[in-house]
């Protein structure tokens, strides 16, 4: 998850509330990743990417469904 929150605590609190179990990348660290290739126009914007940076799913429901499929 890429977070635009101002603090890691705020990002962690949101991730916990939204039940996001995956790592959070803070805005100051975004340049160190390829995640901005998948940026959206709104917040939140959901894109599930693999370790090669390829998009596997876009949109909340599609991402959650793909995560469930990959978890089987």
WORASUL-V619185 format. One record per residue. N is the residue number from 1. SS is DSSP state (h for helix, s for strand, l for the rest). Layout:
n=N ss=SS
n=N ss=SS
This chain:
n=1 ss=l
n=2 ss=s
n=3 ss=s
n=4 ss=l
n=5 ss=l
n=6 ss=l
n=7 ss=l
n=8 ss=h
n=9 ss=h
n=10 ss=h
n=11 ss=h
n=12 ss=h
n=13 ss=h
n=14 ss=h
n=15 ss=h
n=16 ss=h
n=17 ss=h
n=18 ss=l
n=19 ss=l
n=20 ss=l
n=21 ss=l
n=22 ss=l
n=23 ss=l
n=24 ss=l
n=25 ss=s
n=26 ss=s
n=27 ss=h
n=28 ss=h
n=29 ss=h
n=30 ss=h
n=31 ss=h
n=32 ss=h
n=33 ss=l
n=34 ss=l
n=35 ss=h
n=36 ss=h
n=37 ss=h
n=38 ss=h
n=39 ss=l
n=40 ss=l
n=41 ss=l
n=42 ss=l
n=43 ss=l
n=44 ss=l
n=45 ss=l
n=46 ss=l
n=47 ss=s
n=48 ss=s
n=49 ss=s
n=50 ss=l
n=51 ss=l
n=52 ss=l
n=53 ss=l
n=54 ss=l
n=55 ss=s
n=56 ss=s
n=57 ss=s
n=58 ss=s
n=59 ss=l
n=60 ss=h
n=61 ss=h
n=62 ss=h
n=63 ss=h
n=64 ss=h
n=65 ss=h
n=66 ss=h
n=67 ss=h
n=68 ss=h
n=69 ss=h
n=70 ss=h
n=71 ss=h
n=72 ss=l
